[in-house]
Amino acid sequence: MAKLLVDNDKYAEPNASVVVDAYHAAIQDLIRRKLDTVGGDWASFVFDKSYDLVTAADFAAIEKKLLATGHRFDWSAMISVRERPEAYKPAAGVGDDLATFSFEHPEAVIAPADENNREQRGIGDNVVKYANNLIGIARYIRSSDRVLELLTSGVPENTVAVIDDSGGTLTAPILEQFKGVICAGGTVRSHLGILTREYGIPCVMNAKISGIREGDRVEIECTAPAKTAEAYQTGVEMTAKVWRLAK
């Protein structure tokens, strides 16, 4: 059986989930079989023979086999669920259940209310350090339909947008109207992080939160240090708190 470079990658990290593990293993097995069939070295396979030997149909077959077992993909952009509901895990909080929906991230750091009646409900990577924390009203914006609705009717004052990912919900047309942003994906160098920095809008990326519902008053610790590239590279914990305030 042909050997791949990944087989001896001493710096490789474990895959994020069992589904990713299975998908990668199937692709690697496909490449090994194709390479065994034609022979030759790795460079000649990658830059020549693979163009004809590895096809879209091969990848479609791998995906079909994986989905047939009952597994479904996690998604980062809502458009994935809308266009391929048969392949992705269903999404809550985009319809009539919005009033009772909240992100429930297992990694969320929570704590009882402090002396100021602030209950910590999560953390995130601060994009820019500001002189004061931000207080606003949490509003989930998780679909293009919600973006169009707010684009037409206007974004309510003091809105802290709570969104899934840095680009998939296409919030750019209404971004300037947000008072703050809590984004459950990306990094401070993602597209959304760059835009909020340019617009001067406090933002935490890669947020892990729990128990924050539509209409809750929240506070973002944007006085915390901005997360650096070095912190990402070295795995240094460098987060800002997200609180839910007493009503």
C-alpha positions as CSV (number, residue, x, y, z in Angstrom):
1,M,0.0,0.0,0.0
2,A,1.3,3.4,-1.0
3,K,2.5,5.7,1.8
4,L,1.3,9.3,2.0
5,L,3.1,12.3,3.5
6,V,0.4,12.6,6.1
7,D,1.2,9.1,7.4
8,N,4.5,10.4,8.9
9,D,3.4,13.9,9.9
10,K,4.7,14.2,13.5
11,Y,3.1,17.6,13.8
12,A,-0.4,16.5,12.9
13,E,-3.2,17.1,15.4
14,P,-6.3,15.0,16.1
15,N,-9.3,15.7,13.9
16,A,-12.1,17.8,15.3
17,S,-14.7,15.0,15.3
18,V,-15.4,11.3,14.4
19,V,-17.1,12.4,11.1
20,V,-14.0,14.4,10.1
21,D,-11.8,11.5,11.0
22,A,-13.8,9.1,8.9
23,Y,-14.0,11.5,5.9
24,H,-10.2,12.1,5.9
25,A,-9.5,8.4,6.3
26,A,-11.7,7.6,3.3
27,I,-10.0,10.3,1.1
28,Q,-6.5,9.0,2.1
29,D,-7.6,5.5,1.3
30,L,-8.8,6.7,-2.1
31,I,-5.5,8.4,-2.9
32,R,-3.5,5.4,-1.7
33,R,-5.4,3.1,-4.1
34,K,-5.1,5.5,-7.0
35,L,-1.3,5.9,-6.4
36,D,-0.9,2.1,-6.2
37,T,-2.7,1.7,-9.5
38,V,-0.5,4.1,-11.5
39,G,2.8,3.9,-9.6
40,G,5.5,6.5,-9.9
41,D,6.5,9.1,-7.3
42,W,4.3,11.5,-5.3
43,A,5.2,14.6,-7.3
44,S,4.2,13.0,-10.7
45,F,1.0,11.9,-9.2
46,V,0.0,15.2,-7.6
47,F,1.0,17.4,-10.5
48,D,0.0,15.2,-13.4
49,K,-1.8,11.9,-13.0
50,S,-4.2,12.9,-10.2
51,Y,-6.0,15.3,-12.5
52,D,-7.5,12.4,-14.4
53,L,-7.5,9.8,-11.7
54,V,-9.2,11.6,-8.8
55,T,-12.6,12.8,-9.8
56,A,-15.6,14.7,-8.3
57,A,-17.5,11.4,-8.5
58,D,-15.0,9.8,-6.1
59,F,-15.6,12.4,-3.5
60,A,-19.4,12.3,-4.0
61,A,-19.2,8.5,-3.4
62,I,-17.3,9.0,-0.2
63,E,-19.8,11.5,1.1
64,K,-22.8,9.4,0.1
65,K,-21.3,6.4,2.0
66,L,-20.7,8.5,5.1
67,L,-24.2,10.0,5.1
68,A,-25.7,6.6,4.6
69,T,-24.4,5.6,8.1
70,G,-26.6,8.4,9.6
71,H,-23.8,10.9,10.3
72,R,-24.5,14.5,9.4
73,F,-22.0,17.4,9.0
74,D,-21.6,20.2,11.4
75,W,-22.0,23.6,9.6
76,S,-20.4,27.0,10.0
77,A,-22.7,28.9,7.5
78,M,-26.5,28.7,7.6
79,I,-26.6,28.5,3.8
80,S,-25.2,25.0,4.1
81,V,-28.3,23.8,6.0
82,R,-30.6,25.6,3.7
83,E,-29.2,24.3,0.5
84,R,-28.4,20.7,1.7
85,P,-30.6,19.8,4.7
86,E,-30.0,16.1,4.0
87,A,-26.3,16.5,4.6
88,Y,-26.1,18.9,7.6
89,K,-27.3,18.9,11.2
90,P,-30.5,20.9,11.5
91,A,-30.3,24.4,12.9
92,A,-32.4,25.8,15.7
93,G,-33.2,29.4,16.4
94,V,-33.9,30.6,12.8
95,G,-37.7,30.6,12.9
96,D,-40.6,30.7,15.4
97,D,-38.3,29.2,18.2
98,L,-36.0,32.3,18.2
99,A,-37.5,33.6,21.4
100,T,-36.5,30.5,23.4
101,F,-33.3,29.8,21.5
102,S,-29.8,30.2,22.9
103,F,-26.4,29.0,21.9
104,E,-25.3,26.3,24.3
105,H,-21.6,25.8,23.7
106,P,-20.0,23.1,25.9
107,E,-16.8,25.2,26.2
108,A,-18.7,28.2,27.6
109,V,-17.3,29.5,30.9
110,I,-20.1,30.5,33.2
111,A,-20.2,31.9,36.7
112,P,-22.8,33.1,39.3
113,A,-23.8,36.8,39.3
114,D,-21.2,39.1,40.8
115,E,-21.7,42.2,43.0
116,N,-22.9,44.1,40.0
117,N,-25.6,41.5,39.1
118,R,-23.5,40.4,36.1
119,E,-23.8,36.7,35.4
120,Q,-20.9,35.4,33.2
121,R,-22.3,33.4,30.3
122,G,-19.3,32.9,28.2
123,I,-16.0,34.1,26.7
124,G,-14.7,35.2,23.3
125,D,-11.6,36.5,21.6
126,N,-11.5,40.3,21.9
127,V,-10.8,42.1,18.6
128,V,-9.9,45.6,19.8
129,K,-9.3,46.8,23.4
130,Y,-11.6,49.8,24.2
131,A,-11.7,52.1,27.2
132,N,-15.1,50.9,28.4
133,N,-17.1,47.7,28.3
134,L,-20.1,47.5,26.0
135,I,-23.7,47.0,27.1
136,G,-26.5,46.2,24.7
137,I,-29.4,44.0,23.8
138,A,-28.6,40.5,22.3
139,R,-30.3,39.8,19.0
140,Y,-29.6,36.6,17.1
141,I,-29.0,37.1,13.4
142,R,-28.6,33.7,12.0
143,S,-30.1,33.8,8.5
144,S,-30.1,35.9,5.3
145,D,-33.9,36.3,5.8
146,R,-33.2,38.1,9.2
147,V,-30.6,40.2,7.5
148,L,-33.0,41.3,4.8
149,E,-35.7,42.0,7.4
150,L,-33.4,44.3,9.4
151,L,-32.0,45.9,6.2
152,T,-35.6,46.8,5.3
153,S,-36.9,47.8,8.7
154,G,-33.7,49.0,10.4
155,V,-31.6,47.5,13.2
156,P,-33.0,48.3,16.6
157,E,-30.9,50.6,18.8
158,N,-28.3,49.0,21.1
159,T,-28.3,45.8,19.2
160,V,-25.5,43.4,20.0
161,A,-25.6,40.9,17.1
162,V,-25.1,37.3,18.0
163,I,-24.2,35.3,14.9
164,D,-22.8,31.9,14.0
165,D,-19.8,32.6,11.8
166,S,-17.7,35.4,10.4
167,G,-19.2,35.5,6.9
168,G,-22.0,33.0,6.3
169,T,-24.8,35.1,7.6
170,L,-23.8,38.1,5.3
171,T,-24.2,40.8,7.9
172,A,-22.0,43.3,6.1
173,P,-24.9,45.4,4.8
174,I,-26.2,46.2,8.3
175,L,-22.9,45.8,10.2
176,E,-22.5,49.6,10.8
177,Q,-25.8,49.6,12.7
178,F,-24.7,47.1,15.4
179,K,-23.5,48.4,18.7
180,G,-21.5,45.2,19.2
181,V,-21.0,41.7,17.9
182,I,-20.7,38.3,19.5
183,C,-19.5,35.8,16.8
184,A,-19.4,32.1,17.6
185,G,-16.8,31.4,14.9
186,G,-13.6,32.7,13.3
187,T,-10.7,34.6,14.8
188,V,-9.8,38.3,15.4
189,R,-8.3,38.2,11.9
190,S,-11.4,36.8,10.2
191,H,-13.3,39.1,7.8
192,L,-15.8,40.1,10.4
193,G,-13.1,40.9,12.9
194,I,-11.4,43.1,10.3
195,L,-14.6,44.9,9.5
196,T,-15.7,45.6,13.1
197,R,-12.2,46.9,13.8
198,E,-12.5,49.3,10.9
199,Y,-16.0,50.4,11.9
200,G,-15.0,50.8,15.6
201,I,-17.6,48.2,16.7
202,P,-16.7,46.1,19.8
203,C,-16.6,42.5,18.9
204,V,-15.6,39.1,20.3
205,M,-14.8,36.3,17.9
206,N,-14.8,32.5,18.5
207,A,-17.3,33.1,21.3
208,K,-18.4,30.2,23.5
209,I,-21.6,31.2,25.3
210,S,-24.6,29.7,27.0
211,G,-28.0,30.9,28.2
212,I,-28.1,34.2,26.3
213,R,-31.5,34.6,24.7
214,E,-33.0,37.1,22.3
215,G,-33.6,40.4,24.1
216,D,-31.3,39.8,27.0
217,R,-29.1,42.7,28.2
218,V,-25.5,41.7,27.8
219,E,-22.1,43.2,28.5
220,I,-18.9,42.5,26.5
221,E,-15.6,42.9,28.3
222,C,-14.0,44.8,25.4
223,T,-11.6,46.4,27.9
224,A,-9.8,43.1,27.8
225,P,-6.5,42.8,25.8
226,A,-7.1,42.1,22.1
227,K,-6.1,38.5,21.2
228,T,-2.8,38.4,19.3
229,A,-1.6,36.2,16.5
230,E,1.1,34.8,18.8
231,A,-1.6,33.8,21.3
232,Y,-3.3,31.7,18.6
233,Q,-0.1,30.2,17.4
234,T,1.1,29.2,20.9
235,G,-2.3,28.2,22.3
236,V,-2.2,30.9,25.0
237,E,-5.6,31.6,26.7
238,M,-6.5,35.2,26.1
239,T,-10.2,35.8,26.3
240,A,-12.8,38.4,27.2
241,K,-15.8,37.7,29.3
242,V,-19.5,37.9,28.2
243,W,-22.0,38.7,30.9
244,R,-25.8,38.5,31.0
245,L,-27.2,41.4,33.0
246,A,-30.1,41.4,35.4
247,K,-33.4,42.6,33.8
